[in-house]
């Protein structure tokens, strides 16, 4: 297939390489000229250091040329830029695939919901799951899930990406898959705060388990299927992001727990941790739907209200006892 990946950061470049290795004609588009220049030379040291990339794929700076005549457009963009780029789409039969994990603050929309709004005639799918870009780029065995309300589109996208080291499963619940992939980033910040405060594995295991219930509760209130959160985009991605030293969201939380301010952390790190904007979006979505989300609420308070991390952790621990749900 003729595929364009929109966004040439770590995830976009890694997936572009995977698609190229699967025999597809791949174009990469980005607004960052330095990144595109590096990609033309067969590397992306800023995002995928040490990974050899193709030299004969197409690199494109012009959006209209990059998007025209493609069978599939893969959106690998920060959630804050997603709607702006999606609004530039012109009519075409392309399958639109979001690999972005986030929720739009202003609307509470997931990325697939934005795509369906901007391109209502196009088939839309989401890919999510426990997958660090560097490991995918290096061919380390990984499993993800492709979700779409269009069964034919889901099968096409599954076939495009699937390979022995990148197993792609299908789901008919794109909303649940997207919410699982987005909400787990907030919980990873909380897990990192626990690390920064010096807590142990008992604490993190309890946090992950209770937070998964919280994610499922909010997801079901949005219309997602409860069982989706026990899968790759829920439990799988949550486990990876909360426990791995490679997780940007966990690292952000660890620095908060050690006493750094969010302003200093954001100023010193060139790659945005998606849990930061998602925490604000999820907090307001939970208020709108009247859903109880204690862990996400405390993360929001630390990030946006300056709450002391130790106080946030103590407020969670001092909640009334209850029946496990």
C-alpha positions in Angstrom: 0.0 0.0 0.0 1.0 3.6 -0.5 1.2 5.0 3.1 2.0 8.4 4.5 3.0 8.8 8.2 2.1 12.3 9.5 4.6 13.1 12.2 8.2 12.0 12.1 9.0 11.8 15.8 10.0 8.6 17.5 6.7 6.8 17.1 6.1 8.0 13.5 9.6 7.1 12.4 9.5 3.7 14.1 6.1 2.8 12.5 7.3 4.2 9.2 10.3 1.8 9.3 8.0 -1.1 10.2 5.7 -0.3 7.3 8.7 0.0 5.0 10.0 -3.3 6.2 6.6 -4.8 5.4 7.0 -3.8 1.8 4.8 -0.7 1.7 5.6 2.5 -0.1 6.2 5.0 2.8 6.2 8.7 2.9 7.1 10.7 6.1 5.8 14.2 6.6 6.7 16.6 9.4 7.0 20.4 9.9 10.5 20.0 11.5 13.0 20.6 8.7 15.9 19.3 10.7 14.2 16.0 11.5 13.3 15.6 7.8 16.9 16.3 6.8 18.2 13.6 9.2 15.6 11.1 7.8 16.8 11.7 4.3 20.3 10.6 5.5 18.8 7.4 7.0 18.7 8.2 10.7 16.8 10.1 13.4 19.3 10.6 16.2 17.1 13.0 18.2 14.3 10.4 18.6 15.8 7.0 17.6 19.5 7.2 18.3 21.6 4.4 16.8 18.7 3.0 14.7 19.4 2.7 11.0 16.5 3.9 8.9 15.7 3.5 5.2 17.3 5.9 2.8 14.9 5.4 -0.1 11.6 6.2 1.5 10.0 9.5 0.5 10.4 12.5 2.8 7.9 15.3 2.2 7.6 18.8 3.7 4.4 19.8 1.8 1.3 18.4 3.5 -0.9 18.3 0.4 1.7 16.4 -1.6 2.2 14.0 1.3 -1.5 13.3 1.7 -2.6 13.1 -1.9 -3.3 9.8 -3.5 -2.4 7.7 -0.5 -4.2 4.4 0.5 -3.6 5.1 4.2 -2.7 8.1 6.3 -1.1 7.4 9.7 -1.4 10.2 12.3 1.5 10.1 14.7 1.1 13.6 16.0 1.0 15.2 19.5 -2.6 15.4 20.6 -2.5 19.2 20.8 -1.7 19.4 17.1 -4.0 16.7 15.9 -7.1 18.7 15.0 -5.1 21.4 13.3 -3.5 18.8 11.0 -6.7 16.8 10.5 -8.5 19.9 9.4 -6.2 20.1 6.4 -7.5 16.8 4.9 -9.0 16.9 1.5 -11.6 14.4 0.2 -10.0 11.0 -0.5 -10.8 7.3 0.1 -7.7 6.8 2.4 -8.0 4.8 5.6 -7.1 7.2 8.5 -5.2 5.6 11.3 -4.5 7.3 14.6 -1.5 6.2 16.7 -1.7 9.2 19.0 -2.6 8.6 22.7 -4.5 11.6 24.0 -7.8 13.4 24.7 -8.6 16.8 23.3 -9.1 19.2 26.3 -11.6 21.5 24.7 -14.0 18.8 23.5 -13.1 15.6 25.4 -12.8 14.0 22.0 -10.4 11.1 21.2 -8.3 11.3 18.1 -10.5 9.0 16.1 -13.5 11.1 17.0 -11.7 14.2 15.6 -10.9 12.2 12.4 -14.5 11.2 12.0 -15.6 14.8 12.4 -13.1 16.1 9.9 -13.4 13.3 7.4 -16.8 11.7 7.9 -16.6 9.6 4.7 -13.3 7.9 5.5 -12.8 4.7 7.4 -11.0 5.4 10.7 -8.9 3.1 13.0 -6.8 3.4 16.0 -3.6 1.5 17.0 -2.6 1.4 20.7 -0.9 -1.0 23.1 2.3 -1.4 25.2 4.9 -0.2 22.7 7.9 2.0 23.1 9.1 3.4 19.8 12.7 2.5 20.2 11.9 -1.2 20.9 9.6 -1.3 17.8 12.3 0.3 15.7 14.8 -2.4 16.9 12.4 -5.2 16.1 11.9 -6.3 19.7 8.7 -8.4 19.9 5.6 -6.3 20.6 1.9 -6.7 20.6 -0.7 -4.0 19.9 -4.4 -3.7 19.1 -6.0 -2.1 16.0 -9.6 -0.9 16.6 -12.2 0.3 14.3 -16.0 0.3 13.9 -15.4 -0.7 10.3 -14.4 -4.4 10.3 -12.9 -4.1 6.8 -10.7 -1.2 7.7 -9.5 -3.0 10.9 -8.5 -6.0 8.8 -6.7 -3.9 6.3 -4.7 -2.0 9.0 -4.0 -5.2 10.9 -2.5 -6.7 7.7 -0.5 -3.6 6.9 1.3 -3.5 10.3 1.4 -7.1 11.4 4.7 -9.0 11.3 6.3 -11.7 13.5 7.8 -9.1 15.9 4.8 -6.8 15.8 1.7 -8.7 16.5 -1.5 -6.8 15.8 -4.8 -7.9 17.3 -8.3 -6.5 16.3 -11.0 -4.8 18.3 -14.4 -3.3 17.5 -14.1 -0.8 20.4 -12.0 2.1 19.2 -13.2 4.4 22.0 -12.1 1.9 24.7 -8.8 1.3 22.9 -8.1 5.0 22.6 -9.2 5.9 26.2 -7.0 3.0 27.6 -4.0 4.3 25.7 -4.6 7.9 26.8 -5.6 7.5 30.4 -2.8 5.2 31.3 -0.3 8.0 30.8 -1.9 9.9 33.7 -1.6 6.9 36.0 2.1 6.5 34.9 2.7 10.0 36.3 1.2 8.9 39.6 3.4 5.8 39.6 6.5 8.0 39.0 5.5 10.2 41.9 5.5 7.1 44.1 9.0 6.2 42.8 10.2 9.8 43.5 8.8 9.6 47.1 10.7 6.4 47.7 7.7 4.0 47.8 8.0 0.4 46.7 6.6 -2.3 44.5 3.7 -3.0 46.8 2.6 0.6 46.4 2.9 0.6 42.6 1.0 -2.7 42.2 -1.8 -1.3 44.3 -1.9 1.9 42.4 -1.9 0.1 39.0 -4.7 -2.2 40.0 -7.0 0.5 41.5 -6.2 2.9 38.7 -7.3 0.3 36.1 -10.7 0.2 37.8 -10.8 4.0 37.6 -9.9 4.0 33.9 -12.6 1.4 33.2 -15.2 3.4 35.1 -14.5 6.6 33.1 -14.3 4.7 29.9 -17.6 2.9 30.4 -19.2 6.3 31.2 -18.0 7.5 27.9 -19.5 4.6 26.0 -16.6 2.2 25.8 -16.7 -1.6 26.5 -15.5 -2.6 30.0 -13.6 -5.6 28.8 -11.4 -3.5 26.5 -9.5 -2.2 29.6 -8.3 -5.7 30.4 -6.6 -5.9 27.1 -3.4 -4.5 25.4 -4.5 -0.9 25.3 -5.6 -1.0 29.0 -3.8 -3.3 31.3 -1.0 -4.0 28.9 -0.1 -0.4 28.2 -0.7 0.6 31.8 1.7 -2.0 33.1 4.4 -1.0 30.7 4.2 2.7 31.3 4.0 2.6 35.0 6.9 0.2 35.6 9.4 0.9 32.8 12.4 3.3 33.2 11.8 4.3 29.5 8.4 5.9 30.2 8.5 9.7 29.8 5.3 9.9 31.9 6.7 7.9 34.8 9.9 9.9 34.6 7.9 13.1 34.8 6.1 11.9 37.9 9.4 10.7 39.5 10.8 14.2 39.2 7.7 15.7 40.7 8.0 13.3 43.6 11.6 14.4 44.2 10.5 18.0 44.5 11.0 19.5 41.1 8.3 21.9 39.8 6.3 21.0 36.7 7.5 24.2 35.0 11.2 23.2 35.5 10.5 19.7 34.2 8.7 20.8 31.1 11.3 23.4 30.3 14.1 20.9 30.5 12.6 18.1 28.4 12.2 18.4 24.7 9.7 15.6 24.3 6.2 16.2 25.8 4.9 13.6 28.1 1.3 13.1 26.8 0.0 12.5 30.3 0.5 16.2 31.1 -2.2 17.6 28.7 -4.3 14.4 29.1 -4.6 14.8 32.8 -6.4 18.1 32.3 -8.7 16.7 29.7 -9.6 13.6 31.7 -10.2 15.7 34.9 -12.8 17.8 33.2 -14.3 14.9 31.3 -14.8 13.0 34.7 -16.4 16.1 36.2 -18.7 16.4 33.1 -19.8 12.8 33.5 -19.9 12.7 37.3 -17.3 9.9 37.5 -15.1 9.3 40.5 -11.5 9.3 39.5 -9.3 9.8 42.7 -5.9 9.0 41.2 -6.4 11.1 38.1 -7.8 13.9 40.3 -4.6 13.9 42.4 -2.4 13.9 39.3 -4.3 16.9 38.0 -3.9 18.7 41.3 -0.1 18.2 41.2 0.3 19.2 37.6 -2.1 22.2 37.4 -2.8 23.3 41.0 0.7 23.0 42.5 -0.3 20.4 45.1 2.5 18.9 47.0 3.1 15.3 45.8 3.4 13.9 49.4 0.1 15.5 50.3 -1.5 14.0 47.2 -0.3 10.6 48.0 -1.4 10.9 51.6 -4.9 12.1 50.5 -5.2 9.0 48.4 -4.1 6.7 51.2 -6.4 8.3 53.7 -9.6 7.8 51.7 -12.4 5.8 53.4 -12.2 2.0 53.1 -14.6 0.4 50.6 -15.6 -2.8 48.9 -13.4 -3.7 45.9 -15.0 -3.0 42.6 
